[in-house]
Amino acid sequence: MNNKIKVGIFPLTGCEGCCVAILDLPNKLLELNEKIEIVNFRLFEEDEHSPDEKYDIVFVEGSPLTTRDIKQLKLVRKNSKYVISIGSCAHMGGIYHLKMYQDKNKIHDYVYQGEKGIENLDVKPLSAYVKVDFSIPGCPITGEEFYDFVYQLLIGKEPAITQNPVCYECQVRGQKCVLQYGEVCMGPITQGGCDAICTKSMQGCWGCRGLVEDAEVDNLIKKLKEKYSDKEISKFFEVFGVKELVWKKRNKLRK
C-alpha cells in the first residue's frame, strides 16, 4: 500500500526558474522521495499528469496569464489539500506585473503587431483566483526553503518564514550597505530568506520576496528621497509588483 504524500508541481506562465531551483539540491529531492510521491513535475519526469487528479500538496509556479492557466489553477485548488505559491510571479505578480503600469493594449499591439487571438489578461497573483495556503517568495525561490516547507508539512507543522528583512541577513554576513553608498536598495523592507545574494554583489535589493511584516516603508522612502524623485522611487517599486504592497502598508500605518 502506498502511503506516500502525493505532491504535484505545476508551472503556469513563467520561466520555470523556481522549478529549476528545486533541482539544485538533488540529494534532498531523493531523500524526500522516501516520504513523498511526486506525480507531476515535468522537469523531473517524462509523464505529465492532469490537474484533475487528487493531490495532498501542490506547488504552483508562474503567473495565471491565460484562461488555460486560470482553469488549471482552479482545478488544482479543487483537487488539493494544500496549494502553495512559489516565486514572486505566483506570489504577487512578479516581473510580469510591470505590464499593469503601462498601456497594456498599446504594448500588446506593439509586441504582436496587431495579431488577433492572443490573450492580454491583467496580471494578478494566484490568490486573486484561488485560496493559497502558503507562499514561498523569491525570484527564484531557494531550494533550501522549498525543502524546509515540505518537511514542515510532512511532520504536521504549519510552515512559516522567519520575519527578518534582507538587511538583517546582509549585516550578519558583514556585507557593505549599498543604501549607504547611495544605491537603491529595498533590503530594509523586504522579506529575507535569500541570504542577501544580490547585496553580496553590491546590487541593491529590488524586493522580489515582498514585504517583511513590520516593514518601515516611510523610513525607506524618506531615505531614497535624498537622491531620487517620487517618480523614480515609484518605478523601483514596480519591478517585482511590490508597489501596491508598499502603498497599502503606508496607508495602514497612517490610520
C-alpha positions in Angstrom: 0.0 0.0 0.0 1.3 3.4 -1.0 1.2 5.8 2.0 3.4 8.5 0.5 2.2 12.1 0.3 1.1 12.9 -3.2 2.8 16.1 -4.5 2.4 18.0 -7.7 4.4 20.9 -9.1 2.6 22.9 -11.7 4.2 25.7 -13.7 1.9 28.4 -15.2 3.2 31.1 -17.5 6.8 31.8 -16.4 10.4 30.9 -16.9 10.3 27.9 -14.5 13.3 29.2 -12.7 11.7 28.3 -9.4 11.3 24.7 -10.6 15.0 24.6 -11.6 15.8 25.9 -8.0 14.1 22.8 -6.6 16.5 20.6 -8.6 19.5 22.5 -7.2 19.6 20.1 -4.3 19.2 16.6 -5.9 20.2 14.7 -2.9 17.5 16.3 -0.8 15.0 15.6 -3.5 16.0 11.9 -3.4 15.7 11.9 0.4 12.1 13.3 0.2 11.3 10.6 -2.3 11.1 8.1 0.6 8.2 10.1 2.1 6.5 11.8 -0.9 5.4 10.8 -4.4 6.0 13.5 -7.0 3.3 12.7 -9.5 3.6 15.9 -11.6 6.9 17.7 -12.2 7.8 18.0 -15.9 11.5 18.8 -15.1 11.8 15.6 -13.1 9.8 13.0 -15.1 8.6 12.5 -18.6 4.9 12.0 -17.9 2.7 15.0 -17.3 -0.3 14.3 -15.1 -3.6 16.1 -15.1 -4.7 18.7 -12.5 -7.9 16.6 -12.3 -6.0 14.1 -10.1 -6.1 14.3 -6.3 -3.1 15.8 -4.6 -2.0 16.3 -1.0 0.3 19.2 -1.7 0.6 21.3 -4.9 3.2 23.9 -5.6 2.4 26.4 -8.3 4.9 28.5 -10.1 4.4 31.3 -12.6 1.5 33.7 -13.3 -2.0 32.9 -14.4 -1.8 34.9 -17.6 -4.1 32.8 -19.8 -7.5 31.3 -19.5 -5.8 27.9 -19.6 -3.6 28.9 -16.7 -6.6 30.0 -14.7 -8.6 26.9 -15.5 -5.7 24.6 -14.4 -5.2 26.6 -11.2 -8.8 26.3 -10.2 -8.7 22.5 -10.9 -5.6 22.1 -8.8 -7.2 24.0 -6.0 -10.3 21.9 -6.1 -8.3 18.7 -6.0 -5.6 19.5 -3.5 -5.4 19.7 0.3 -2.7 22.4 0.2 -1.8 24.9 -2.6 1.5 26.7 -2.2 2.6 29.5 -4.5 6.3 29.5 -5.2 8.2 32.5 -6.6 7.3 36.2 -6.9 5.3 35.6 -10.1 2.8 33.4 -8.3 3.1 35.2 -5.0 2.5 38.8 -6.2 2.6 39.0 -10.0 6.4 39.3 -10.2 8.1 40.8 -13.2 5.0 40.4 -15.4 3.3 43.0 -13.2 5.2 45.7 -14.9 2.6 45.5 -17.7 0.0 46.8 -15.3 1.8 50.2 -15.0 1.7 50.7 -18.8 -1.0 50.9 -21.5 -1.2 47.1 -21.8 -3.2 47.2 -25.0 -0.7 49.5 -26.7 2.2 47.3 -25.7 0.3 44.2 -26.8 -0.2 45.6 -30.3 3.4 46.6 -30.5 4.8 43.2 -29.5 2.3 41.1 -31.5 2.0 43.6 -34.4 -1.8 43.5 -34.2 -2.0 39.7 -34.3 -5.5 38.6 -33.2 -6.4 35.9 -30.7 -3.5 36.4 -28.3 -4.8 36.9 -24.7 -3.9 40.0 -22.8 -5.2 39.5 -19.3 -4.5 41.6 -16.2 -1.5 40.3 -14.2 -2.7 39.0 -10.8 -1.2 36.7 -8.1 -2.6 33.2 -7.6 -4.5 34.5 -4.5 -6.7 36.6 -6.8 -8.2 33.4 -8.2 -8.0 30.8 -5.5 -7.2 30.3 -1.9 -3.5 30.0 -1.4 -2.5 28.2 1.8 1.2 29.3 1.9 3.7 31.2 -0.2 7.4 30.8 -0.8 8.6 34.1 -2.2 11.6 35.0 -4.3 12.9 35.2 -7.8 13.7 32.5 -7.8 13.0 30.7 -4.6 15.8 28.9 -2.8 15.9 25.1 -2.8 16.6 25.1 1.0 13.4 27.0 1.7 11.4 24.7 -0.5 12.6 21.6 1.2 12.0 23.1 4.6 8.4 23.8 3.7 7.9 20.2 2.6 9.5 18.9 5.7 7.3 21.1 8.0 4.2 19.8 6.2 5.3 16.2 6.5 5.7 16.4 10.3 2.3 18.2 10.6 3.7 21.7 11.4 2.4 24.8 9.7 5.3 26.2 7.7 6.3 29.8 8.1 9.1 32.1 7.0 11.1 33.8 9.7 10.3 37.5 9.6 13.7 39.1 9.1 14.4 41.8 6.5 17.1 41.3 3.9 19.1 43.9 5.8 19.5 41.5 8.7 21.0 38.8 6.5 23.2 41.4 4.9 24.6 42.7 8.2 25.2 39.3 9.8 27.3 38.4 6.7 29.4 41.6 7.1 28.4 43.0 3.7 28.6 46.6 2.8 25.3 48.6 2.9 24.6 49.6 -0.7 21.9 52.0 0.5 24.6 54.0 2.4 26.5 54.2 -0.9 23.6 56.0 -2.5 22.2 53.0 -4.4 18.5 51.9 -4.4 18.0 49.0 -2.1 14.8 47.7 -0.6 16.6 45.5 1.9 15.2 47.3 4.9 11.6 46.4 4.0 11.9 43.2 2.0 11.3 39.7 3.5 14.6 37.9 4.0 15.4 34.3 3.3 17.5 34.8 0.2 20.9 35.0 2.0 21.2 38.6 0.7 22.6 37.3 -2.5 22.0 40.5 -4.5 23.6 42.8 -2.0 26.6 40.4 -1.7 27.4 41.6 -5.3 26.7 45.2 -4.4 23.4 45.0 -6.3 20.6 46.7 -4.3 17.6 44.6 -3.3 14.6 45.2 -5.5 12.0 43.5 -3.4 11.4 40.2 -5.2 10.4 38.5 -1.9 7.7 41.0 -1.0 7.5 43.0 2.3 8.5 41.8 5.7 5.7 42.1 8.2 7.0 45.1 10.1 8.3 46.9 7.1 9.0 50.6 7.8 8.3 51.8 4.3 8.1 55.5 5.1 11.6 55.5 6.6 13.0 53.9 3.4 11.1 56.3 1.1 12.4 59.2 3.2 16.0 57.9 2.7 15.5 57.3 -1.1 14.1 60.9 -1.5 17.6 62.2 -0.6 18.7 61.3 -4.1 15.6 60.2 -6.1 12.3 61.8 -7.2 8.9 60.4 -6.3 8.5 59.2 -9.8 11.9 57.4 -9.8 11.1 55.7 -6.5 7.7 54.6 -7.7 9.4 53.0 -10.8 11.7 51.0 -8.5 8.8 49.6 -6.6 7.1 48.5 -9.9 9.8 46.0 -10.9 8.5 42.9 -9.0 5.0 44.1 -8.4 5.6 45.3 -4.8 4.3 48.8 -5.4 0.7 48.1 -4.3 2.0 46.4 -1.2 4.1 49.4 -0.3 1.2 51.9 -0.7 -1.1 49.5 1.2 1.4 49.3 4.1 1.8 53.1 4.1 -2.0 53.7 4.3 -2.3 51.1 7.1 0.5 52.8 9.1 -1.2 56.2 8.8 -4.6 55.1 10.1 
